[in-house]
């Protein structure tokens, strides 16, 4: 049943891929600020730093001096990809772009993140907490969105009970049938491994490392800027690998958390 659901999820999620590829060129030409007449701005600060990528960790390779006019190519959350008059392309932080001017001398107004940015997100990083078969569970996760409907997530979690603990990792496929909603429902299917210590909530007699499969339902809510909240309920099947028991364990989990996207 899990394998059938996995393939159904994969086929359904890839359906919009062709349409997205056909629309990619058009999207790249659009100014993500939503206002094509604001693609050219003049540097008002003494200088701005050009980074090789959209983050402060990327090295600075060029400096654009005051008075130069640059063209905005795209926006990625708090970073803007610009091109100088000499054809040099790099990334500038939002803080520095706020100090630029329009050709008519008016300050350049930056739009805040919108629901459309949430829909088009590529990377997500977050934390969740909840209950894993009556024991507290904490998880960190990251996700990459292939399309607006399909994403791949990696999770690392730990469940801590009064007399036991367990650690697990898993990889999930996420399908969002309605990605443009502020409350966006999703379906998850995943596989992973779990390390359960003695006297755990799964009632095993010795420490075990087992394979797990997971199915879940959840909802993500866009909050503001680059933040989102999420709630999900999962059901796990933990496959027994010991000679003392051949019974697979079924475990229920719920969790709530927040994440940032970029």
N, C-alpha and C positions, 0 to 999 in steps of 0.2 A: 504494500500500500504506500509506504514511504517513497519507494523508487518511482511508482506511477505518479505520485504527486509531484516528485522532483522534476520529471520530464514534462509534466503538464505545466508546471511553473515556468520552466525554461522556454518552452515553445510559445506560451502566451506572452511572456515578457519580451521576447525578441521580435514580435510582430511589428511594433512601431519602429524597429531599427532602420528599415529601408527608408521610411518616410523621413526619419531624422537625418540620415545621411544625405538625402536629396535636398534637405533644407539647411544643411550645414554651411554651404557657401553663403547663403543669404544671411544667416545668423552672424557669420563672421564679418559681414559688411555693415551690419547694424551697429550703431553706437549703443552700448549697453546702458548708457545714461538715459536713453530714450529720447534724446533731443539732438538730431543730426546737425543742427546749426551751431552746436557747441563743441565741435571736434577740434577747433583750433583755439589755443590759449597762449598768453604771453607770460613769461616768467617774471614775477615781481620781487621775489626774494633775491638776495645777492647771488644765490646759485641753488640748484637742486641736484641731488645725487641720482644717477642712473644705476640701478642694480641689474644684475644678469637674470634675476628671477623675482617672482612676486612675494618676497619676504625679506626681512632685515638681515637674515642669515646669509643671503646671497651677496657676493662681493660687489663693491662699487667699482665700476670700470670707466665711468665718464661723468663729467660735471657740465651741466648746462648753465650758462651765465644769465644774469639779469638782462631782460630786454629781448631775449630770443623767443621766437614763436615756435611752438611744438604742436603736433597733431596727436590727438588721443585715438588710439587704435582699439582698445578694449579695456574693460574694468573687470578685476577679479577681487571681489570683496573690498579690502582696504588698499588695494594696489592698482595702479593704472599703467598700462603699456602705452608708451608714447614714442613718437618718431620726431627727431629734430630736422631742421632744414637741411642738414648735411646727410640725412638718411640714416643716422645712428638710432637704433631701436633699443629701448630698455624699459625698466620698471621704476616707477616713482611712487612713494608712499602717499596715502590720502592726506596726511598732515601737511606735506609740502604742496600738494595740488590745491589745497584750500587757499593758498596764498597767491595763486595765479589769477590773471585777468583775462577777460574776453577781449576780442579785437576792438570793441568800442570803449574799453577802459573800465567796464563794470566788473565787480568781483565774480569769480567763477563759483556758481552755486552747485554743490554736490548733492545728488539725491541719496537718500538713505536706502538701505537694503529693503527689498520688497518681497512680496510673496513670489514674484517671478524669479528672484535670485534663489529663493528656497527651492523652487522647482528645478532650476538649472544647476544646482550644486553638484560638485564632483566629489570632494572629500568631506568626510564627517568624522569627528572625534568626540567621544562622550563617555560618561560614567552612569551606571545604574545601580540601584540597590533594591532589595526586596526579600522574598522568602523562597527557599529551595527545599521543598518537602519539610516545612515547619522550622527550618534553620535559616538564619540570616545569610544573605548572599550579596556579594559585591562584585561588580563587573566593570572592566574598561573595554571599550570597543572602538574600532575604526571601520569606515566603510568607503567604498569607491563606487560611484554610480556610472554604469555603462550607458544607460539611457535614463529617461525620466521615469521609466517603469521598472527597471532592473538594476539591482545593486548587489555587491558582494561585501560581506562583513566578516571581520575577524574578532573573536571575543576571548578574553582571558578573565576567568572568574575564580572566586574562592567562597566556599560556604563554611561558616564557622558556627558549630553547635556547642552546647555545654560540655559534651564529652567526646566530641568528634570534629573533624574538619575534612573538607574535600576540595581539591583544585581541579579545574578543567579548562580546556580550550576547545573552541569549535569554529567552524567556518560555515556561514549562512548565505543562502541566496535569498534576497528580499524582492518581493514583487509588490509594487504600488499601483493598483488599478486606477486610482484617481489622484495623481501626483499634484495637481494644481489646486487642491482643496487646502484650506487652512488647517482643518483636521483631516489628515491623510491616512486612511487605513492601509495596512500592509499585511502580507502573509510571509512567513519564514519557513524554510526547510534547511536543516543543517546536519553536519556530521562532525565528530570530534572525539576527544579522549578525556577520561576522568580518572583521577587518582583518589581513592577513598580510603581513609584511615580506619583502623579498628573501632568498633562500637559506634559506627556512623549512623546517620539517620536512615541509611539504606539497609541497615540490619545485616551486616556481613561480619564474619568471625575473624577475618584477617585483612590486612591491607591489600588492595587490588588496583590494577590499572586496566580499565575496561574501555571499550569503544561505545560511543553513544550516538544515537540519532535523535533529532529534535524536530518538532513541528510546533508552530506558534502563530498567534494572531496579535496584532498590535495597532496602535494609532500614534502618529506623530503630529504635533501641533507646532506650527510656526509661531514664534513669539514676537520677536522684533530683531532688527539688525541681522546678525548671523547666528541667532540662538534658536533652538527648538527643544521642545519637551517630548518625551515618549513614554508610553505605557504598553506593556505587552504581557501576555500569558502564554506559557510554553508547556509542552508535555514531552518528556524525555523517555526513551527506551534505552536502558543501559544493559548491554549484552554481557552475560556472565561468561568468564573465561577460566574459572576454577574447576577442579575436578570434584569438589565437594558439593557444588550446586549447579544445576543446569537451568535454573529459573532466571529469566530476564526481569529486571526491575523497571517499574514504571514510576516516574517521579514528576510531580507538577511544580511549576515555578511561576511566580509573578514578580514583576519588577517595574520600577519607575525611575526615570532619570532625565538628564538633560545633555545636550551636545551642542557643539559649534560646527558650522559648515563653512567651507571655503573652496 
